[in-house]
Amino acid sequence: MVFGWGKRAEAEEEDDDDDDEEMDLVLFQGALNGVQPNMKENARLVSAGLMLAKELVTNGLSRRAGSIRVDPKGERSQVTFIIDGVAFPGDRISKQEGLAITQVMKLLAGLDIKERKVPQQGGLKAEFEEKPYELQVISQAAEGGERLTVRCTDTKVKLDTPNDLGFTDEFKQKIRALASIPGVFLVVGPAGSGVTTLKFVVVRGVDCFTHQIFTIGESGRKLDNVTAFKANEGDSLEQTLGRIYRIDGDIVITPDVRDAETAKMLFNPDEDDGYKAALIAEMPGKDPPAAVVQLLEWIGDPVAVSKGLNGLIMQKLIRTLCSKCKQAYRPNPQFLKKVGLPEDLKVLYRKPKVEEDEPEPDSCEKCGDLGYYGQVPMFELLEMTDEMRALIATKPDVSAIRTQAKKEKMLTVQQDALRLVAEGKTSLEEVQRVFKAT
Ligand SMILES: [Zn+2]
């Protein structure tokens, strides 16, 4: 669906000679909630803000921003682009421009433009350089006005299967086994780290032809071979799980583990038969050891946790070096040893370094001189070996769990990061940045 005003706006752009480069502007399409924006009634707002909003979103998409933010800052508004998880300041615009952009984006997303205090969230479809996008529009009250966040998703990019996320064969098999045996398998991570994506990747990795897979309630995503199970109104999670067991469900995607109540129900097996299905859930948390400690606290029965838990997986994203401009260098073997990389590595890569007395390297068109292009996940897997179960039954703290995991050579995000460095996919500088931030 293309609105007439989208075309008109583009025609207007031809008179605009501010842009040195010829760039087609983003095309805004329908609101995801189906609300038709009333452009006529809001003609003044549209004429003040539509072009600005288009230019801003075009700028963001052409820089591959995952989100664009407009924040009121005193008499002006500050634009920020989040590119591969890193914030880069954009223009400072006038407060009126910031306000007009915010209101237009809300209008296009089918939100209430009169409401400026209560947080709102909606979305719209868009097209840029012949690629379809979904723009999630979030408005929330902020000092001096409203903060606008536009999250941009390229709907063609698929992150659905273990291969899409770069699981190795060995890792794939391990996850498949852990996620299909009776008990609890948790996908842990801080908000915004792709936890939900990872959960569905885990589920897709399971053999759906030999397992009956159910999800309780709305999953928000369409999944082949996964049946959405409608809970009876008023039923507890326990009762709902009971109904799924009666129809022989093997794997159940349960609601997120966010409180003691949910945690207790998941770790409450049948007295005679134990766990009847593999329960897969998201759990917010810093990392797997911290999540285990939180479970121990919530459930209050370390033995129940040690028996019920099958494993915890986490992912963390790291930027990948731009394949066009990354620079090879010969690392110092002692340094390699110090950081935990194989000493015989002959070459590592980094973002082009500008040497003082050398001419500046050519500008890179691909990454816009950021040196990085895109992100990949690093994984951590806490496995429930006999030793780990025995430890958890003693209600250990985070460091004791970490020590045990290290002793058993379980995969951590730090190790996985070094693998990516050794493979030339990212740099040591980027690893430092990612782990310093937490
Ligand atoms: Zn580059």
Boltz pocket constraint, residues with backbone or C-beta under 6 A from the ligand:
constraints:
  - pocket:
      binder: B
      contacts: [[A, 322], [A, 323], [A, 324], [A, 325], [A, 326], [A, 364], [A, 365], [A, 366], [A, 367], [A, 368], [A, 369], [A, 370], [A, 371], [A, 372]]
      max_distance: 6.0
